[in-house]
Amino acid sequence: MPPSVITNRRWPDIRVATVRRDARQILRALGEPAADLTVSLVDDAEMHQLNRAYRGKDAPTDVLAFAMREGLRVAGDDRELGDVVISVDTAVRQAARRRVTPAAEVRTLLIHGILHLLGYDHERSAAEARRMRRQERSLASLLHGADAPRRPGSAPPPPGC
């Protein structure tokens, strides 16, 4: 089943079909082509509610990942990967600061969220943060070489979790 992309409104500069295609390419590159993934594109108000409810943080954030492969498992649930929620409002602001398109920022957040679903955690240790960053750069290059950072050796700051 292809990744599902859910949104309750149209976003200028963000195409649902592109997000779905990018998610499919990321999953394929990570060896998870049959994984069930849902991506939700939300506004800051909805993200604020989710961040407060699930992380105890009373503010919106850019991306949240809800992994289905953690905790107790049930036979046959190995296709279930989880949900990635992206605040498009926050992505647009971050894109302006980083001088990239909103679509490129959403791609960055999508990559970051999917890696979290697969167990990558930049908050665990400096070594894990470096490992995750390398994987993010590799996937970003695969998806959008033209949107990659323009200065040699530079990289955008990681998404704020």
C-alpha positions as CSV (number, residue, x, y, z in Angstrom):
1,M,0.0,0.0,0.0
2,P,1.4,3.4,-0.9
3,P,2.0,5.9,1.9
4,S,-1.1,7.9,2.9
5,V,-1.0,11.7,3.1
6,I,-3.7,13.4,5.0
7,T,-4.5,17.1,5.2
8,N,-7.6,19.1,5.9
9,R,-6.7,22.0,3.7
10,R,-4.8,23.0,0.6
11,W,-1.3,24.3,1.2
12,P,0.3,26.7,-1.3
13,D,3.6,25.3,-2.6
14,I,2.9,21.8,-1.0
15,R,1.6,19.1,-3.3
16,V,0.2,16.0,-1.6
17,A,1.2,13.8,-4.6
18,T,4.8,15.0,-4.2
19,V,4.9,14.2,-0.4
20,R,3.4,10.8,-1.2
21,R,6.1,10.2,-3.9
22,D,8.9,11.3,-1.6
23,A,7.7,9.1,1.2
24,R,7.6,6.1,-1.2
25,Q,11.1,6.8,-2.4
26,I,12.4,7.2,1.2
27,L,10.9,4.0,2.3
28,R,12.3,2.2,-0.8
29,A,15.8,3.6,-0.1
30,L,15.6,2.4,3.5
31,G,14.6,-1.1,2.6
32,E,10.9,-0.7,3.7
33,P,9.0,-0.5,0.4
34,A,5.9,-2.3,1.8
35,A,5.7,-0.4,5.1
36,D,2.5,1.3,6.1
37,L,3.0,5.0,6.7
38,T,0.7,7.9,7.2
39,V,1.8,11.5,6.8
40,S,-0.4,14.2,8.2
41,L,0.1,17.8,7.1
42,V,-1.3,20.1,9.8
43,D,-1.2,23.7,10.9
44,D,0.5,25.1,14.1
45,A,-2.7,25.0,16.1
46,E,-3.1,21.2,15.6
47,M,0.6,20.6,16.1
48,H,0.5,22.5,19.3
49,Q,-2.3,20.3,20.6
50,L,-0.4,17.1,19.6
51,N,2.9,18.3,21.1
52,R,1.2,19.2,24.4
53,A,-0.7,15.9,24.6
54,Y,2.1,13.6,23.6
55,R,5.3,15.4,24.6
56,G,4.1,17.7,27.3
57,K,5.5,20.7,25.4
58,D,3.1,23.7,25.2
59,A,4.1,24.9,21.8
60,P,4.0,23.7,18.2
61,T,6.9,21.9,16.7
62,D,7.9,21.1,13.2
63,V,7.6,17.3,13.1
64,L,6.3,14.5,15.3
65,A,6.8,10.8,14.7
66,F,4.5,8.1,16.2
67,A,6.2,4.8,15.8
68,M,4.2,1.6,15.6
69,R,7.2,-0.7,16.0
70,E,7.9,0.2,19.6
71,G,6.6,-1.6,22.7
72,L,4.5,-4.7,22.5
73,R,4.2,-6.3,19.1
74,V,1.6,-8.5,17.5
75,A,2.2,-11.2,15.0
76,G,1.7,-9.8,11.5
77,D,2.2,-6.1,12.3
78,D,5.6,-5.9,10.8
79,R,4.3,-3.7,7.9
80,E,3.1,-1.0,10.3
81,L,5.6,1.7,10.5
82,G,3.7,4.6,12.0
83,D,2.7,8.2,11.5
84,V,4.6,11.4,10.7
85,V,2.9,14.7,11.5
86,I,4.4,17.8,9.9
87,S,3.4,21.4,10.7
88,V,3.3,23.2,7.4
89,D,3.1,26.5,9.1
90,T,6.3,25.9,10.9
91,A,7.9,24.4,7.8
92,V,7.1,27.6,5.9
93,R,8.8,29.8,8.5
94,Q,11.8,27.5,8.7
95,A,12.1,27.4,4.9
96,A,12.2,31.2,4.8
97,R,14.9,31.3,7.4
98,R,16.9,28.7,5.6
99,R,16.3,30.2,2.2
100,V,14.7,27.0,0.7
101,T,11.3,26.3,-0.7
102,P,8.5,25.2,1.6
103,A,8.4,21.9,-0.3
104,A,12.1,21.3,0.4
105,E,11.6,22.0,4.1
106,V,8.6,19.5,4.2
107,R,10.9,16.9,2.5
108,T,13.5,17.5,5.2
109,L,10.9,17.1,7.9
110,L,9.5,14.0,6.2
111,I,13.0,12.4,6.1
112,H,13.6,13.3,9.7
113,G,10.2,11.9,10.9
114,I,10.6,8.6,9.0
115,L,14.1,8.1,10.4
116,H,12.6,8.5,13.9
117,L,10.0,5.8,13.1
118,L,12.9,3.5,12.2
119,G,14.6,4.1,15.5
120,Y,17.0,6.9,14.8
121,D,17.2,9.3,17.7
122,H,19.5,12.3,17.6
123,E,18.8,13.0,21.2
124,R,20.2,9.7,22.4
125,S,23.9,10.6,21.9
126,A,26.2,12.6,19.8
127,A,27.2,9.5,17.8
128,E,23.6,8.7,17.1
129,A,23.0,12.4,16.0
130,R,25.9,12.1,13.6
131,R,24.5,8.8,12.3
132,M,21.1,10.3,11.8
133,R,22.5,13.4,10.1
134,R,24.5,11.3,7.6
135,Q,21.3,9.3,6.7
136,E,19.3,12.5,6.4
137,R,21.9,14.0,4.0
138,S,22.0,10.8,1.9
139,L,18.2,10.6,1.6
140,A,18.0,14.3,0.8
141,S,20.5,13.9,-1.9
142,L,18.5,11.0,-3.3
143,L,15.3,13.0,-3.4
144,H,16.4,16.5,-4.3
145,G,20.0,17.1,-5.2
146,A,19.0,20.5,-6.5
147,D,17.6,21.6,-3.2
148,A,20.7,20.4,-1.2
149,P,22.7,23.1,0.6
150,R,24.6,25.2,-1.8
151,R,27.8,25.7,0.1
152,P,30.2,22.8,0.1
153,G,30.3,21.1,3.4
154,S,27.3,23.0,4.8
155,A,24.1,21.4,6.0
156,P,20.9,22.8,7.2
157,P,20.3,22.6,10.9
158,P,18.4,19.5,11.9
159,P,14.6,19.8,12.5
160,G,13.6,20.7,16.0
161,C,11.9,17.8,17.7
